Amino acid sequence: MDWLRMLVFELYAWSDPLITFWYPIIASFVAISSSNKADDKLWIMYWMLYSLVSTVELILAPVIPWIPFYATIKFLIASWLVLPQFRGAIVVYEEVVRPKFNFCFNIATEVTFTDGERRWSAYINPDTNASAALYIKKYGTDAFEALMKLATKSIKVEDAVKVEKIEEVDEIKSSF
C-alpha cells in the first residue's frame, strides 16, 4: 500500500507544474503558430497572471507554508485559469487586472467594444467570435443584432425585416 501512496503523492507533485507551466507553454507555442490571434491574446493574459502570481508568491514566501491546503487551492485556481473549457484567465484579466492597470497607469486604450461587449465576448469561444465577425462584415451590425434578438427570442419574427436574407435566419433559427 505504501507504493500506492507514493504514486499518488508523486502524481500530485507533478500535476501543478504540468497544469501551470508545461501545458501553457505547449498551448502558447500552438497559438503562436496558428493564424488565429484570439488564442494569442488568451495566452498573453495567462502569462501576465502567471507572472503576477509568481511575484506575489515570492513576496509572501514566508507566509505561504502556514496557509492550509495552499498547494491544492493554487492547483484548482490554476486549472480554472488555464483550461480552455473555463477561460478563467480572460475573466480575471477583464474583471480585475485590466481595470487596475488602466487606473494605475492611466492607459488610454483604443476601444472598439463597450465594456459590456468586451466582457461578454470574453466568455465566448474564439471560433464563435470569428464567425460572428464574419457575419457582421458580410451583412452588417443591424442584421447581426436582429439575428441575436431572434436567437434570444426577445423580438417577434416580423421585426426581423432588418436582416438581408431571411432564409439564412430561418436556417439558423431552426438549429436552435
C-alpha positions as CSV (number, residue, x, y, z in Angstrom):
1,M,0.0,0.0,0.0
2,D,2.9,2.3,0.5
3,W,3.7,2.2,-3.2
4,L,0.2,3.5,-4.0
5,R,0.5,6.3,-1.5
6,M,3.9,7.2,-3.0
7,L,2.4,7.1,-6.5
8,V,-0.5,9.4,-5.6
9,F,1.9,11.9,-3.9
10,E,4.2,11.8,-7.0
11,L,1.3,12.5,-9.4
12,Y,0.1,15.3,-7.1
13,A,3.6,16.8,-7.0
14,W,3.8,16.7,-10.9
15,S,0.3,18.0,-11.5
16,D,1.0,21.6,-10.5
17,P,3.9,22.1,-12.9
18,L,2.1,20.3,-15.7
19,I,-1.0,22.4,-15.4
20,T,0.5,25.8,-14.6
21,F,3.7,25.6,-16.7
22,W,4.1,22.9,-19.3
23,Y,0.6,22.8,-20.7
24,P,0.6,26.6,-21.2
25,I,4.0,26.5,-22.9
26,I,2.8,24.0,-25.4
27,A,-0.6,25.8,-25.9
28,S,1.3,29.1,-26.3
29,F,3.5,27.6,-29.0
30,V,0.5,26.2,-30.8
31,A,-1.3,29.6,-30.5
32,I,1.7,31.5,-31.9
33,S,1.9,29.0,-34.8
34,S,-1.8,29.4,-35.7
35,S,-3.3,32.2,-37.7
36,N,-5.9,32.9,-35.0
37,K,-4.9,35.9,-32.9
38,A,-7.6,35.4,-30.3
39,D,-5.8,32.5,-28.8
40,D,-2.6,34.5,-28.7
41,K,-4.4,37.1,-26.5
42,L,-5.6,34.3,-24.2
43,W,-2.1,33.1,-23.5
44,I,-0.7,36.5,-23.1
45,M,-3.3,37.1,-20.5
46,Y,-2.5,33.9,-18.8
47,W,1.3,34.6,-18.7
48,M,0.6,38.1,-17.3
49,L,-1.4,36.4,-14.5
50,Y,1.2,33.8,-14.0
51,S,3.9,36.5,-13.6
52,L,1.7,38.4,-11.1
53,V,1.0,35.3,-9.0
54,S,4.7,34.3,-9.1
55,T,5.6,37.8,-7.8
56,V,3.1,37.6,-5.0
57,E,4.3,34.1,-4.1
58,L,7.9,35.4,-3.8
59,I,6.8,38.3,-1.6
60,L,4.6,36.0,0.6
61,A,7.1,33.1,0.7
62,P,7.4,33.1,4.5
63,V,3.7,33.1,5.0
64,I,2.6,30.5,2.3
65,P,3.7,27.4,4.3
66,W,1.2,28.4,7.0
67,I,-1.8,28.6,4.7
68,P,-3.7,25.3,4.9
69,F,-4.2,23.5,1.6
70,Y,-2.4,26.3,-0.3
71,A,-1.0,23.9,-3.0
72,T,-4.4,22.3,-3.6
73,I,-6.2,25.7,-3.8
74,K,-3.5,27.0,-6.1
75,F,-3.8,24.0,-8.4
76,L,-7.6,24.3,-8.6
77,I,-7.4,28.0,-9.4
78,A,-4.6,27.5,-11.9
79,S,-6.6,24.8,-13.6
80,W,-9.6,27.2,-13.9
81,L,-7.3,29.8,-15.4
82,V,-5.6,27.5,-17.9
83,L,-8.1,25.1,-19.2
84,P,-9.9,26.3,-22.3
85,Q,-13.3,25.0,-21.0
86,F,-13.3,27.6,-18.3
87,R,-11.3,30.5,-19.9
88,G,-10.6,31.8,-16.4
89,A,-7.6,33.8,-17.5
90,I,-9.8,36.0,-19.7
91,V,-12.3,36.5,-16.9
92,V,-9.7,37.5,-14.3
93,Y,-7.8,39.8,-16.8
94,E,-11.0,41.6,-17.9
95,E,-12.6,41.9,-14.5
96,V,-9.5,42.6,-12.3
97,V,-6.2,43.2,-14.0
98,R,-7.2,45.4,-16.9
99,P,-9.3,47.9,-14.9
100,K,-6.5,48.1,-12.2
101,F,-3.7,48.6,-14.8
102,N,-5.8,51.2,-16.7
103,F,-6.5,53.1,-13.5
104,C,-2.9,52.8,-12.1
105,F,-1.1,53.7,-15.3
106,N,-3.8,55.9,-16.8
107,I,-3.6,53.9,-20.1
108,A,-5.7,55.2,-22.9
109,T,-6.7,52.2,-24.9
110,E,-8.3,52.2,-28.3
111,V,-11.8,50.9,-27.5
112,T,-13.7,49.1,-30.3
113,F,-16.2,47.5,-27.9
114,T,-18.1,48.8,-24.9
115,D,-17.1,47.4,-21.6
116,G,-20.1,45.1,-21.5
117,E,-19.5,43.8,-25.0
118,R,-15.8,43.1,-24.2
119,R,-16.7,41.2,-21.0
120,W,-19.4,39.3,-22.8
121,S,-17.1,38.3,-25.7
122,A,-14.5,37.1,-23.2
123,Y,-16.8,34.2,-22.3
124,I,-17.3,33.1,-25.9
125,N,-15.2,30.6,-27.8
126,P,-12.8,32.3,-30.3
127,D,-14.3,30.3,-33.2
128,T,-17.7,31.7,-32.4
129,N,-16.3,35.2,-32.1
130,A,-14.6,34.8,-35.6
131,S,-17.9,33.6,-37.1
132,A,-19.8,36.5,-35.6
133,A,-17.2,38.9,-37.0
134,L,-17.5,37.4,-40.5
135,Y,-21.3,37.6,-40.3
136,I,-21.1,41.3,-39.3
137,K,-18.6,42.0,-42.1
138,K,-20.9,40.4,-44.7
139,Y,-24.4,41.5,-43.5
140,G,-23.7,44.5,-41.2
141,T,-24.3,45.1,-37.5
142,D,-28.1,45.7,-37.8
143,A,-28.6,42.2,-39.3
144,F,-26.4,40.7,-36.5
145,E,-28.4,42.5,-33.8
146,A,-31.7,41.3,-35.3
147,L,-30.3,37.8,-35.5
148,M,-29.2,37.9,-31.8
149,K,-32.7,39.2,-30.8
150,L,-34.3,36.3,-32.8
151,A,-31.9,33.8,-31.1
152,T,-32.8,35.1,-27.7
153,K,-36.5,35.3,-28.7
154,S,-36.7,38.9,-27.4
155,I,-38.5,40.2,-30.6
156,K,-41.2,39.0,-32.9
157,V,-40.3,37.3,-36.2
158,E,-41.9,40.2,-38.0
159,D,-39.3,42.6,-36.6
160,A,-36.5,40.7,-38.4
161,V,-37.0,42.6,-41.6
162,K,-33.7,44.3,-41.0
163,V,-31.9,41.0,-41.9
164,E,-31.0,40.9,-45.5
165,K,-31.5,37.2,-46.1
166,I,-34.4,35.9,-44.1
167,E,-33.8,32.4,-45.4
168,E,-30.4,32.2,-43.6
169,V,-32.1,33.4,-40.4
170,D,-34.7,30.7,-40.6
171,E,-31.9,28.1,-41.1
172,I,-30.0,29.4,-38.1
173,K,-33.2,29.7,-36.0
174,S,-34.2,26.1,-36.8
175,S,-30.8,24.9,-35.5
176,F,-31.7,26.3,-32.0
